[in-house]
Amino acid sequence: GILATSLIILIILIFVFCYLIHTIMKQKTLDEMKSDFTNNMTHELKTPIAVAYAANDVLLNFDGINDAQKTKKYLSIIQKELKRLSYLVEQILSMSMEKRLGMSLKIEGVNVMMVVLHLVSQQKLKADKPVDITIDIKNDLTIKTDKLHFSNIISNLLDNAVKYSKEKAVIKITANHYNDFIEIDITDHGIGIEMSIDILLLHNG
């Protein structure tokens, strides 16, 4: 009877210990997810703010207001970035209310060249150093993805490429279409990396 009781107590202790370890690991995973989410969303929110600020700065300080064509161009940029910022805020609120379980992706055909050209123009507008970006992408290259998140991925990589370059950012963006996926490469000559790195694989279908 004593041995049986000791065995039962030992099994209970082992179960409690395993449950405690599982709970701690789960909590750690949730904390890491929360931290990653906060960092990613902070970066995504900063990008439209920085672009809109740079466009506004051009209009105010570089005599852009006296050029009707330039004024229309930069006001259009500001409007587009404010819409993007508004969408991101709405998405955060929606994810918060639904405890991040109701997040859905809007999958559509996205022209890679159009997205990259827009992001390159953003970088040249907001960068605090000379930026030389070469693009080698076919005009008709498309993928099926969520346009907003795809743009954010490429934007984050371009931000890092510019940020970690020295006096001048020299960047090359290429895209290759294989049988069932598209490979996008971003090459820079920053302080830590001196080679082309495969950064994204997206299924095309």
Wavefront OBJ file of the C-alpha trace (Angstrom):
o trace
v 0.000 0.000 0.000
v 2.805 2.392 0.811
v 4.565 1.588 -2.467
v 1.345 2.030 -4.444
v 0.654 5.383 -2.745
v 4.233 6.542 -3.385
v 3.936 5.504 -7.020
v 0.686 7.445 -7.436
v 2.205 10.537 -5.800
v 5.271 10.218 -8.058
v 3.072 9.963 -11.174
v 1.101 13.041 -10.048
v 4.319 14.986 -9.446
v 5.678 13.989 -12.865
v 2.396 15.035 -14.507
v 2.390 18.388 -12.673
v 6.031 18.981 -13.593
v 5.400 18.189 -17.281
v 2.320 20.420 -17.303
v 4.315 23.230 -15.703
v 7.085 22.901 -18.301
v 4.489 22.850 -21.109
v 2.806 25.981 -19.724
v 6.128 27.821 -19.408
v 7.146 26.920 -22.972
v 3.736 27.943 -24.310
v 3.961 31.277 -22.484
v 7.446 31.832 -23.866
v 6.199 31.129 -27.396
v 3.313 33.566 -26.954
v 5.685 36.248 -25.659
v 7.983 35.716 -28.655
v 5.015 35.898 -31.038
v 3.826 39.089 -29.362
v 7.291 40.611 -29.596
v 7.655 39.649 -33.273
v 4.200 40.994 -34.046
v 4.937 44.298 -32.302
v 8.268 44.722 -34.099
v 6.791 43.894 -37.511
v 3.773 46.159 -37.121
v 5.939 49.010 -35.800
v 8.085 48.772 -38.925
v 5.033 48.569 -41.195
v 3.479 51.633 -39.539
v 6.706 53.641 -39.711
v 7.096 53.140 -43.470
v 3.962 55.011 -44.675
v 4.561 57.720 -42.067
v 8.155 58.222 -43.271
v 7.124 58.337 -46.941
v 4.261 60.784 -46.311
v 6.588 62.956 -44.196
v 9.254 62.982 -46.929
v 6.695 63.934 -49.608
v 5.335 66.705 -47.395
v 8.877 67.909 -46.712
v 9.536 68.221 -50.465
v 6.415 70.357 -50.893
v 7.248 72.623 -47.958
v 11.010 73.036 -48.213
v 11.996 72.469 -51.829
v 9.607 74.817 -53.604
v 7.424 71.931 -54.744
v 4.226 73.847 -54.065
v 4.881 76.170 -57.023
v 5.018 73.290 -59.482
v 1.483 72.041 -60.139
v 2.610 68.718 -61.570
v 5.024 68.047 -58.720
v 2.403 69.111 -56.162
v -0.130 66.669 -57.609
v 2.457 63.879 -57.615
v 3.494 64.304 -53.984
v -0.048 64.878 -52.719
v -1.009 61.636 -54.454
v 1.851 59.874 -52.646
v 0.726 61.305 -49.314
v -2.875 60.237 -49.919
v -1.821 56.698 -50.887
v 0.380 56.309 -47.803
v -2.326 57.650 -45.483
v -4.773 55.107 -46.939
v -2.208 52.390 -46.328
v -1.682 53.600 -42.769
v -5.435 53.646 -42.174
v -5.743 50.082 -43.476
v -2.940 48.887 -41.183
v -4.588 50.498 -38.152
v -7.928 48.895 -39.028
v -6.203 45.541 -39.415
v -4.548 45.856 -35.995
v -7.880 46.719 -34.360
v -9.592 43.828 -36.108
v -6.891 41.373 -35.067
v -7.058 42.660 -31.500
v -10.825 42.204 -31.295
v -10.736 38.717 -32.771
v -7.606 37.756 -30.809
v -5.699 37.361 -34.063
v -7.798 34.344 -35.053
v -9.827 36.070 -37.711
v -6.985 37.374 -39.846
v -7.586 36.593 -43.507
v -5.343 37.107 -46.502
v -6.621 38.748 -49.658
v -5.095 36.558 -52.363
v -4.996 38.174 -55.793
v -2.839 38.435 -58.883
v -0.058 40.932 -58.155
v 2.275 42.424 -60.761
v 5.738 42.164 -59.191
v 7.253 44.961 -61.287
v 4.539 47.469 -60.324
v 4.984 46.747 -56.618
v 8.781 46.971 -56.790
v 8.713 50.231 -58.778
v 6.422 51.807 -56.190
v 8.642 50.682 -53.307
v 11.800 51.887 -55.065
v 10.276 55.341 -55.547
v 9.440 55.344 -51.824
v 12.998 54.472 -50.882
v 14.482 57.207 -53.057
v 12.062 59.696 -51.537
v 12.677 58.923 -47.867
v 16.338 57.730 -47.892
v 18.894 59.910 -46.097
v 21.689 58.835 -48.465
v 22.170 58.355 -52.225
v 20.330 55.263 -53.462
v 21.093 53.424 -56.711
v 18.611 50.587 -57.341
v 18.734 48.386 -60.440
v 15.679 46.303 -61.341
v 15.754 43.180 -63.511
v 12.142 41.953 -63.564
v 9.851 41.176 -66.493
v 6.925 43.586 -66.808
v 4.334 40.798 -67.048
v 5.581 38.755 -64.073
v 2.697 38.148 -61.635
v 2.168 36.107 -58.467
v -0.864 35.149 -56.410
v -0.394 36.614 -52.951
v -1.648 39.193 -50.459
v -0.473 42.475 -51.979
v -0.122 44.367 -48.689
v 2.002 41.722 -46.964
v 4.072 41.091 -50.069
v 4.798 44.830 -50.298
v 5.727 44.940 -46.615
v 8.191 42.050 -47.009
v 9.993 43.681 -49.930
v 9.837 47.102 -48.237
v 11.445 45.760 -45.042
v 14.284 44.163 -47.000
v 14.892 47.343 -48.995
v 14.858 49.385 -45.781
v 17.555 47.145 -44.292
v 19.603 47.211 -47.504
v 19.605 51.023 -47.466
v 20.083 51.318 -43.701
v 23.140 49.053 -43.536
v 24.864 50.468 -46.595
v 27.612 53.013 -45.997
v 27.784 56.294 -47.932
v 25.694 55.063 -50.878
v 23.210 52.213 -51.165
v 23.761 50.137 -54.319
v 20.992 47.561 -54.628
v 19.902 45.132 -57.333
v 16.486 43.450 -57.430
v 15.969 40.443 -59.698
v 13.157 37.935 -60.153
v 13.306 34.536 -61.861
v 10.309 32.426 -62.839
v 10.751 28.676 -62.417
v 8.228 25.885 -63.005
v 5.946 26.427 -60.025
v 7.415 29.347 -58.094
v 9.077 32.716 -58.436
v 12.406 33.533 -56.800
v 13.125 37.141 -55.869
v 16.676 38.200 -54.964
v 17.805 41.458 -53.396
v 21.556 42.111 -53.598
v 23.293 44.868 -51.667
v 26.821 45.766 -50.601
v 26.107 46.586 -46.979
v 28.470 46.282 -44.044
v 27.571 42.687 -43.218
v 26.727 40.943 -46.482
v 28.564 41.084 -49.799
v 26.665 38.500 -51.857
v 23.298 37.893 -53.447
v 20.884 36.192 -51.066
v 17.743 34.286 -51.950
v 15.108 36.067 -49.874
v 11.727 34.883 -51.008
v 10.001 31.906 -52.591
v 6.353 32.369 -53.554
v 4.204 29.771 -55.250
v 2.743 30.982 -58.516
v -0.664 29.338 -58.475
l 1 2 3 4 5 6 7 8 9 10 11 12 13 14 15 16 17 18 19 20 21 22 23 24 25 26 27 28 29 30 31 32 33 34 35 36 37 38 39 40 41 42 43 44 45 46 47 48 49 50 51 52 53 54 55 56 57 58 59 60 61 62 63 64 65 66 67 68 69 70 71 72 73 74 75 76 77 78 79 80 81 82 83 84 85 86 87 88 89 90 91 92 93 94 95 96 97 98 99 100 101 102 103 104 105 106 107 108 109 110 111 112 113 114 115 116 117 118 119 120 121 122 123 124 125 126 127 128 129 130 131 132 133 134 135 136 137 138 139 140 141 142 143 144 145 146 147 148 149 150 151 152 153 154 155 156 157 158 159 160 161 162 163 164 165 166 167 168 169 170 171 172 173 174 175 176 177 178 179 180 181 182 183 184 185 186 187 188 189 190 191 192 193 194 195 196 197 198 199 200 201 202 203 204 205
